[in-house]
Amino acid sequence: MQIDVVIASKNGFKHLKECLPTVVAAARNFHGTAQIIVVDDNSQDETLQMGPALFPAITFVKNPKSGVCSARNFGARQSKGNWLCFLDNDVFLEPEFFNTAAKYLRPEAFCVACAGYKAAPAANGRLEPLDGVKLIYWKHGFPRFTQNIYNQNLPKQETYFSWGVQGAYFFCQRAHFEQLGGFDELFDPYMLEETDLAYRGLKRGWKIVYAPDTRPRHKCGGTIQSKTNPYTKFLSKRNRTLFVWKNVQDPLLRLSHALRFCLQGPRLWQSCLKKYPEIKIKARAEWQARTERDAEILEQSALFAKRADSRRWLRQRLQIKAGLNYLSARLARYAEKYHTAPQIALHLALSCLRLMWWRTPRPNTTNAPLQVCLTFEGGLGDLLIGLNWACAFEKRWNTDHSMQIDVCFQNPKMVAALAPAFVRHISAPRTQNAVAYDLQITCIRVPVVQYAAAERLPAPLAEYVSTLLAFEKEHAPLIALTPYKDALTQNIFSPCIKRWHQPDWVDVYHLQEKFLWEIPLIQEADTLTRFELTTKKFITVNREVGFAKTAESTKLWPLNHYRQLIDLLKQAYPAYTLVEVGCGRGQRLGNTHSSLVGKTSLEEIKVLLKHAALHIDCDGGLVHLRHALRGGPSCVFFGPTSAEVFGYSENINLSSQACPIHCEFYSKTWQERCMLENPVCLASITAQTALERIQESGVLTIKAGAEFGTQPR
């Protein structure tokens, strides 16, 4: 492959002395052949006198005409390469620039647009992007090519196409360049010459490929001293008018342009009308050669812009959400502090003003690792399911292990005993530092985004955040229902989605029933020895719920039923020791072999649940913990909650059909009192039924003690 580099320069020798060494270095590193040609456009400086001496490997020629179009055309005629690279005289190249660009120089590409950056880095050391995927849109009677989609906002796809190029650095295939007749010298001395070339190619159905990993750096102002000076502004208006007359055939677009043109001054009218006869001939040739319509090109650009504009939508949505969260917190604070409506309204109005004008911006942490805080609500079971979702989150988005993930929960000690190894810090809601995080998500049933720094998030993670925000917007009334935003249950959405899958309702991680991390166990042998369970098969029994307001609950199987089942188990399986566990709320069973209620820590409960032959419980946190520990089956009694949703496949799930619905969260007091004032759902499950289901499962064996070489007690 041979690339011919054409650099047009007018009075820019000072820039050439800085930038040409980088171009020469990139050409030497190129695996193919690269020739560099500098075309002096009638400069008044020492370009032709000193240039050949300073850069003997570069060919210096003089443009016989005047203007950047004629200079570039003249340089192209002096070369023979199958690809042309056009550079301004104030562009720096990286050593591997041509090798990086070579993979985009494919036969099907007409032009290759580069991802340009400012030559001078910003204060934080990062390069500021100047050019990305160029979009074309119509505004005020003229086409516009000034909108870019930068790399960090590009949607994920294999090949990116552009609708324009930056004249300071782009490639063009020679065959197409010659077929178009090169740059149209009608646009001399400068302005829109590369836009005209690119658009003519687009109208013929050719493609402009965007190269996102090329990094030319532009000094901005070396070729055109100032885009704000009157002459440059006049050339911009003139050439845009000539561009429309020559290339745009759509009647509506031409009409809007004609109305706009009539509002311009006599100077522009006179300059453009002088060239009208020449433009008319060229416009006829373009009409005959076109295969694409103007409206189709504009529509393609608009569709890509809409797809790539999710980051801006995300940023706006997050700003609104952050403002609402701020005002909601202020309202709660003022309602507690003040006792009259006028006082609350006055302070809330001041908060609105502060939100609009005086809110402190977040610190710039562009170069810092991405910091994420995942906040979980609810009880032990909700925490475990949330941590499983956190494992999937970490595995998907933290591939380079640079992300820092913190967990916030009302009981940090509980998290410390259960959390996966990647969790960096554990905090309580009151001590959570909201300013420190780039992404904050709260999860009890489904994840709810509390804050996100959109500009800091990688594009795939930003798309995921957008998906969560869209889901929240669609189901906002349901998510806002009390208690604890926990109305997303099987009664509202789906009768078959599992509780362990609910955090991934948008189905990004494809969660499975088996949890993604192993909960560590500490001093297993010592714990079993302390409770005299080392040589015994045992069954753990619990009759409590993690509901702090009451010891009894509609989720609990009746106390007499528990006692009857324990007596039946003693008779059917005399080799097993029955151990009651729990925190100590409510009435005790009283007929188990031993009671460890209130005598165990969470670490000890983990050991007992892991090694128990069977666990008997209602739908609650210990059942989820045993599943997470992979300790074996549990016998679980379901009443207000659904066994289809909350049950695990390895368990013996007992659910009555006495009540036609599962009344979870149909009222704020559903755990405290039955809506029918007669909790028949759990009472209808008899102890004999439970025993028969346990026997059918084959979980327990009659001769359990022989397995340990001891006599059963």
N, C-alpha and C positions, 0 to 999 in steps of 0.2 A: 504494500500500500504506500502511495506517495501523497503527501499533503503539502500543498503550497500555501505558505502564509503570506498574506498580502496586508501590508500596513500602510495606510494613507496618512501622510503627515504634512501639516501646514504650520510652519513656525513653531514646531514642537520638538526641537532638538534637545532641549533640557529634559523633556520627558523621555525621549528615546534613550538618552544616556543612563537613565535610571531603570527603565523597563526592558530594554532590549537584552541585557545580560540574562534575564530570567527566561526570555523567549528562546535564546540560543541554548541555554542549559536544557530546556524542555525538548528542543529539537534533537540535541545530542543523545538524550535518554530514550528517544522514540525508537521502537523496535523496527519501524519501517524507515522510509525516507522522507525528510522534511526540508524544504527549501524556503528561505525567508527572503521576501522582496519588500523593500521600503520604497514607496512611491512619493516623491517630494512634490507637493502640490503648489509649486511656484512660491516657496518659502523665501523670506527675507533674512533668515538666519544662516548658520554654517552647516546645515544638514548635509548638503552635497559635497562640501569642502572637507569636513572633518569626519563624517560618518564612515566612509569606506576605510579610512585609516584606523579608526577605533574598532570597527567591526568588519574585518576582511572577509569573514565567511558569509556576509549578507550582501545581497545585490541591491544597489541603490540606483534608481532610475528617476527621471523627471517626467512629470505629466505634461504632455504637449498642450492640453487644454487647461481648464480651471474648474475645480469642484470635486467633492469627494466621490461622486458617482463616476465621473470620467477617470479619476485617479485609480479607483478600484478596478474598473474595467480594463484600464491600461495595464495594471499589475497582473490581472488574470491572464491577459494575452501573452505576457512574458513567461508564463509557466506552462507546465504540461501535466501536472498531477491530476489524479482522478478525483481528488477532493480539494476544495479551496477553504482556507481558514481566514476570515477577515477579522483583523484586530485594530483597535484604536492605538494611537501612539502612547497612551497613558495607562496601559494594562499590564499587570504583573501576572506571570504564570507560575504554577507550581512545577517542580521537576518532572512529575509524572502526568502532566496535563494531557499530552497527546496520547500516551498509552491508555489513560483512563477514557478519553473520548473515543478511541479507536473502536471499542466494542459497540458504539452506537452508530458508527459509519457503515450502515448496512445498505444494500442495493435499494431496498424499498423506501429509504429515507431521502427526502428532498433536501431538508435542512436539519441541522442539529443545534438546538438552543442550549446554551450553557447556564448553569446556576451561578450567577455573578455575586460578588460581595464588594463591600467598600474596602479600599486598600488600607486605610488606617483603622486598626481595631478599636473597639469601644473601650471605655474605662475599665470594664471587667475583663478585658482580654479577648472577648469573643468578637468574631467577624459579623458585621451587620449585613444581612442579605439585601441585595439590590434587585435581583431578577430571579424569577422562578418560571413556572408555567405561565406563559403570556395568554391572557384572555382578550377577546374582542367583544365589545358591546357598543351600542349606538346611543349617543347622548347629544341632545341639542343640535341635531342635524349633521353630526360628524361621527365617524367611527373612532373609538378610543382603544388604544392598546397599552394603557398604563397600569391596568390591574394585574397583579401577580398572585399566584398561589405558591407560597414558599414550601420548602421541603418538609418542615415540621407539620404542615397542615395538609399534605397530600394524602388522598385516600390510598389504601393498600392495593396495588396492582403491579403487574409485571412491566408493562411499557407505558410511559407517559407521553401523550401528545400535547403539543403546544399550538397556539393559534397566532404566534408571532415570534420574533427573535429580537434580541438586543444587538443593535448594530456594532457595539463595541467589541463583541466576541461571539462569533457563530461560524458554523461550518455549512458549506453548500456543495452539493454534488455537481461536478463540472458539467456532466451531460445535461442536467436540468438547467443549470445556469446558462449554458450556451443556447439551449432551446428557448429560454425566455429572452435571450438577447442581452443578458447581464442586467446591471442596474440601469434604470431609465434616467438618462442624463437630463431629462426634463426637470428633475427635482434638484439639480445643482443650484447653489453651492452645497447645501446640506439640508437635512431634516426629512424624515419619513422615507428615505430611499430603501432601507432594509424592510420597512413595513410594506411598501409597494411590491418588492420582490417576493416576500413571503406570501402576501395575499394572492398574488397572481398564481403562485404554485398551489395554494389551497383551492382556488377556483377551478384548477385543472384536476383536482382530486388527489394531489400529492400530499404526503404527510410530513409534518415537522415533529421530530422526536426530541423530547426533553432529556438532557443528561444531568440528573440530580447530583451526581458525585463529582462533577467538574467544579473547580473553584477558582476561576479567574478573578483577579482583584482590580477594581477600577478606581482610578484617582478622582474621577468625576470632575470635568472642567478642563482637561488638558486639550481636548479637541475643540469643544465649543466653550468659549470662555465663560459664558453665562446664559442660561436659558431664560433669564428674565430681562435681558437687554432688548430694546425695542425692535432691532433688526431681526433677532432670532424669533421673537414672538410673531412678527409679520410673516417670516418664512414659514412658521408653523401653520398659520392660518391659510396662507397661499397654497402650500403643498397639500394640506388636508382637502382643500377645495379641488385641486387638480386630481387628487387621489379618488375622490368621489366621482368626478366627471368621467374618469378613465375606467374605473373598476366596478362601480356599483350600478347594477341594472334594475334593482327592485324598484317598482314605481312608488311605493309608499315611502321608502327611504329617500329616494330622489326628491320627492315632494317636500318632505320635512327639511331636507338640505336646502332646497330652493328658497323656502320661507326664511331659513336662517341666513342664507347668503344675501338676501335682500336687505337685511339689517346691517350688513357690513359697510365700511366706508368706501368712498370712491377710489381710494388708492388700491384696495384689494380688487375691486371690480375691474379696474383698468389692467392690473397686472395679470389677472386670470384670463380675461377675455382676449388678451393678446395671444395667448397660447391655445385658445379654443380650437382653431382649425387643426392644429397638430394633435390635440387631445381627441378630437372627433375621430380621426383616422385610427388612433391607437385603441380607442374605446370599441370601435367596430371589430378590430382584431381580437380583443379580449372577449367580446361577446361570442364570437365564432369558436374560440378555443375553450370556453368554459364547459365544465361538466357538473359543477356544483352551483347552487343558487346562493345568493347572499343570505337569505333568511335561514337556510339550512346551516350555514357556517355559524351564524349568530346563535342559533338554537343549540348546536353542539357545544359551543363555548359556555352558554348559559347552564346547560345540564351539568357540565363538569364543575362549574362554579358552585352550583347548588349542592352537588355531592361533596365538594371539598370545603363548603362553607360551614360544616358542622361545628368547627372549632369556634367560629364567631358566635353561632347560636348558643353553643355551650357556655361561652364566656358571658353572654347577656343573661342567659337563664340563671347562671350561678350568681351573678351580681344581684338579680332580683331576689333570689332565694336567700342570699346572705343578708340583704336588707330586711326581708321579712322576718328572718330568724332574730336579727338584732332588735327589731321593734317588738317582736313577741316577747323576748326576754326582758326588755325594758318595761313593757306593759305589766308583766308578772311582778316585777320588782316594785313598780310604783303602786300597784294595787295592794301590795303588802305594806308599803311604807306610808301611803297617804290614805285618807278615809273619806275624801269627798271627790265627786266626779270632776269638778272644775280643776282641782289640783292635779289629778291624774291626767286630764286632757292637756293642761298647760305643759307639764313635763314631757308628755309624749310628743307634743308639737315641737318642743325644743330638741328632742331626740331626732325627729324627722329632719330638722334643719342641720343638725350635726351630721346626720347620715348623708345629706346632700353635699355639704361643703367642707366640713371639718373632720371627716373620718380619717384616722391615721392610716396611711397605706401600709401594706405588708412589706417587710424588708426584702431586699433583692437577694435571693439565694440561688441565683442561676447556676452557679458551679457546684452547689452542694448536692449531696445525694437526695433523691426523692424521699420525702418523709410522709408516711401514711399512718393515720390513726383509725382503727376499727373499734367502734363502740358497740357493745352488746347489752341488750336489756333482757329482762325476764329472770328466770331461775336457772338451776343447774342444767336442766335439759336444753333450754334455749342457748345457754353458753356453749355446750358441747356441739350442738348443731351449727352454731355460729363459728366455732373454731374449725370445724370441718370445712365450712365454706371458706374460711380464712386460709386454710392450707391450699385449697384450689386456687384462690386469688394469688397467693404467693408463688405457687408453681407456674401460673400462667404469665404473670407480669414481672416477676423478679428473676428473669433468666440469667442476668449477669450478676446477681447477688449484690447489687449496689443499693437497692431499695431498703429503707429502714422502716419496719412495721412495728407499731405500738398497739397495745390492746387496752381499752378502757372498759371497766366493769365495776359494778357497785361493791363487789367483794374481791379486791386484788389478791388476797391470799388464796382464794379458790382458783383464780386464774393461774397463779404461780404453780399450783399443784397439777394443773392439767395442760398448760399451754405448750404448743410445739416449740422446738428449739429456735426457730427463726424469729420469734417474738423478742424484740429488743428491750422494751420497757413496758411495765404494767402500771396503770394508774387508776384512780377513782374519778368519777365525773367531776367532783368539786375541785380536784387538783389538776385537771386536764388543761394543758396550755394550748389554746386554740390557735395562737399566732404561729406556732412552730411547725404546723403541718401543711403540706401541699395538697393533701386529700384527706377528708374526713367522711366516713360512712358509718351510719348507725344501722344496726340490724337486730330485729327481733323475729319477724316473719320474712320480710323481704328487705334488701338493703335500700337505705334512703340516704342520698348524698346530702351532707350538711354543708360542705365547703370543698372547693377544688380550685387550684391555681391552673387554669386551663392552659396557659402558655408553658407551664412546666411539665405537663403530662405528655408522655409519648403518644403518638397518634392512635395506636390500637387501644391504649388505656383510655384515652379521651373519647373514643367511640363507645367504649363500654360505659363510661360515665354518662354519655349522652343517652344511651339506651335506658339506663336506670332513671334518668330524669324524665324521659318520654313515658316510661311506665308509670312513674309517680304522677305525672300530669294527667294521664289517662284515668288513673284510679285514685285521684286525690281525695274525693269524699270518703272512700272506704278506708284509705290509709289513715285519715285523720280521726276516724272513730275511736272512741274510748272502749275499753281501757288499754292504755299503753300502745296505741296504734296497732292493735292486734286483732283487727277484724278480717284479715285475709285468711280465712279458713275454708275448709271444704264446703261449708254451707253457702259461701258467696261465689267462689270461683269454680273449682273443679272437685268432683267427688272422688277423684282417684289420685291426685298428686300427693306424694308422700311428704311428711313433715321434714324429713332430712333433705328433701329436694327443694323446699320452698325458698331458701335464700338464693337459689339459682332459677328463679321463676322465668327469667328471660333465656334460660337454657344456653349459657355460654360455656360452662365448665363440665356439663354432662355428669353431674354427681351420681355416685353409686351408693348403695346401702352400706357398704363397707367403708368405715371412716379412713381418712387418708394418713393418719399419724398414730403412732403407738404411745399411749400414755405411760409415762415412767412409773415404776413401782419401787418403793424404798423399804428395805428391811422386811422382805416377805416372810422369811423363816422366823425372824424374831417376833413378828406380829402373830403368826399362827401359834408359836410356842407360848406367847403371853396369854392367849385366850384358850389354850389347851385344845387346839384344833389341828395339830400337826399330823396325827395318825387317824383322824376321823373324817368321814364324809359328812358334810353338813349342808343344811338348807337355811338360807337367810330369809327372814320374813320382815316386812315393813308395812306399817299402817299409818303413814303420815304423808302429807303433801307439803310442798315448799311454799305454803301460803301463810304469811306471818299473822294475818288478822284473826284467824280462827284455827282451833285444833281439829274441828270437824269440817267436812267438806262434802259436797255432792259427788266428788270424785272417789270417795272412800267406800269400799265394800263394807257392809255392816259388821260391827264388832262380833256379834254372835256367829255370823257366818265364818269369820276368821277362826274363831275358837273351835267350831265344829270341824273345819278342814284340818286344823292341827291335830285334833284327836283322831281323825280318820287317817292322817299320814302316819301317826305313831303306830297305829294298828297295822297298816299296810306295809310300812317300811321301817321296821324297828331298828334297823342298822344305822339310820341317819339321825344326826343331832340337829334339832331345830333351834335356830338362833334368831332372837328378835333384835333388830337394829333400828336406829332412828335417832332423832335429836332429843326427844323427850316431851313432845307436845301431845296432848290427848291421853285417852285411857290406854293402859297397857293390856296386852293380850293375856298374860298371866299363866298360860299353860304350855309355853315353849320350854325346852330343856334348859335354856339359859337366856338371859336378857343382857344385851350390851347397849341398851338404849341410853344415850347420853354419856357413854363411856369410851367412845371411839372418836378419833380425829378423822379428817378426810383421807389422809394417807392410809390409815388403818381400814377405813371403809373400802377403799380401793382394793386392798389386799383380800378382804373378805369376799367382796363381789367377784373378784377374779377367780378365786378358788372354790366358791360354792358350787355344789352340784346343781342347785336350782335356786332361783330367787323368786319370791312371791311378793307381789306388790300391786298397787294401782298404777295408772298411767302417771308417771312422775320422773323426777330427775335421776333416781337411782337406777331405773330401768335403762335410761339412755346411757348412764355411766357404765353399766355392765356391758351393754352392747359395744360401747367405745373401747372397753378393755378387752373385748373378744373373750368374755368369760364363759359364754354358754347361754342356754335358753333361760327365759324367765316366764313365770305364769302371771299374766297381767289381766286385771279386771278393768274393763272400759264401760263407762256410763255416759256422762255428758260429751266425752270426746270420742272420736271415731277410731276404731281399731284399724280400719283400712288406711287411714292417714297416719296415725301415730304409731302403729304397730310395726314390729320388725319380723322378718320372715322366720327367724329361728325360734321365736317365742310362741308360747301357748296363749293366744289372745282370746279372752272370753268377753263377749259382748252380747247384751240382751236385746231382743227385738220388742220388748214390752212398750217402749216409747217410740213413736214414729220418727222422731228427729234426734239429732245430736245437738244439744242446746248450748254448746260452748259459745260464749260471748254474745248470746242473744240478749243478755241483760248484764248490767254492771255487777250484779250480785249473784251471778250464776254459780260461783263456787260455794257460796254461803247458803243459798236456799234454792229449792227446786221451783221452777216456774209453775208447776202443777200442784205445788204444796204436798206432793206425794212421790218421793224419789223411788219409783218402782223399777227403774232400769237396772240398778245394781242389786237391789233386794231380790229380784227375780232369778238371779244366778245363784243356785244352791251349792252348798259345799260338796254334795255328792256329785254334781255335774263337774265341778272343778277337779275332784279326785279322778273321775273317769277320764277326763281329758289328759291329766298328768300321766295316768297309766297307759293311755293310748300312745302317748308320745314316746314312751320307752326311755325317758331321760333318767329315771331312777331304777336301780336294780335291787332285788331282794337281798342279795348277799354282798352288800357294799363293803362290810368290814373285812371280808376275806382278801380284798384287793390290797389291803395294807398290812396283812399278816397279823392282824389283831382281832380279838374277840369284840364283837359289837357290844355297845353299852346297852 
